[in-house]
Amino acid sequence: MLTEDMPFTQFVLTNRLKRVRQKLTNPSLAAVPISAIAFATGFGDLSYFNRVFRRQFGATPSEIRSSAAGGKSETDES
């Protein structure tokens, strides 16, 4: 929600990050690369994306995806 004390750019950034997190935790998008999700959500610089994502959520995009998948990564054997 946009508040009077939140700059518009911060509002846009926060909403983009929330959309990325939703996509990262969506099991049907597990095969989509994180970079593709970031670019599709409006981020043009992956270094910046990773930095602001970690600052916002306290974890990397890979960590969020892994925890949403029950802690298993694509390299884990079942």
VMD Tcl script that draws the C-alpha trace (Angstrom):
set ca {
  {0.00 0.00 0.00}
  {1.31 3.43 -0.93}
  {1.54 5.73 2.04}
  {2.37 9.41 2.17}
  {5.75 8.71 3.75}
  {6.75 6.09 1.14}
  {8.33 7.39 -2.06}
  {6.74 6.06 -5.23}
  {9.98 4.36 -6.31}
  {10.09 2.44 -3.02}
  {6.46 1.42 -3.49}
  {7.21 0.07 -6.99}
  {10.35 -1.74 -5.80}
  {8.54 -3.34 -2.86}
  {5.73 -4.59 -5.07}
  {8.14 -5.99 -7.67}
  {10.02 -7.86 -4.94}
  {6.77 -9.28 -3.56}
  {5.80 -10.52 -7.05}
  {9.19 -12.16 -7.49}
  {8.85 -13.89 -4.12}
  {5.38 -15.17 -5.05}
  {6.74 -16.60 -8.29}
  {9.73 -18.18 -6.55}
  {7.43 -20.00 -4.13}
  {5.05 -21.17 -6.87}
  {5.77 -24.88 -7.54}
  {4.59 -24.61 -11.14}
  {7.40 -22.10 -11.82}
  {10.17 -24.16 -10.20}
  {11.86 -24.80 -13.55}
  {11.92 -21.13 -14.54}
  {15.34 -19.56 -13.90}
  {15.44 -16.92 -11.19}
  {17.02 -14.48 -13.64}
  {14.09 -14.91 -16.03}
  {11.64 -14.18 -13.22}
  {13.62 -11.09 -12.20}
  {13.78 -9.76 -15.75}
  {10.08 -10.46 -16.35}
  {9.19 -8.58 -13.18}
  {11.02 -5.45 -14.30}
  {14.54 -5.82 -12.95}
  {17.23 -5.12 -15.53}
  {20.30 -5.65 -13.34}
  {20.70 -9.00 -11.58}
  {23.29 -7.70 -9.13}
  {20.93 -4.96 -7.99}
  {18.03 -7.41 -7.90}
  {19.92 -9.86 -5.67}
  {21.05 -7.09 -3.34}
  {17.61 -5.53 -2.81}
  {15.91 -8.93 -2.60}
  {18.23 -10.04 0.19}
  {17.79 -6.74 1.99}
  {13.99 -7.02 1.78}
  {13.59 -10.69 2.76}
  {16.81 -11.55 4.62}
  {17.56 -14.41 2.24}
  {18.70 -14.88 -1.34}
  {16.21 -15.74 -4.07}
  {17.72 -19.24 -4.23}
  {17.23 -19.72 -0.50}
  {13.59 -18.62 -0.72}
  {12.96 -21.00 -3.62}
  {14.68 -23.86 -1.83}
  {12.77 -23.35 1.40}
  {9.48 -23.20 -0.51}
  {10.35 -26.52 -2.10}
  {10.79 -28.10 1.31}
  {14.49 -27.44 1.55}
  {15.36 -29.55 -1.47}
  {17.40 -28.04 -4.26}
  {17.53 -29.24 -7.84}
  {20.83 -30.97 -7.09}
  {19.44 -33.04 -4.19}
  {18.86 -36.70 -4.88}
  {15.60 -38.30 -3.81}
}
mol new
graphics top color blue
foreach p $ca { graphics top sphere $p radius 0.5 }
foreach p [lrange $ca 0 end-1] q [lrange $ca 1 end] { graphics top cylinder $p $q radius 0.2 }
display resetview
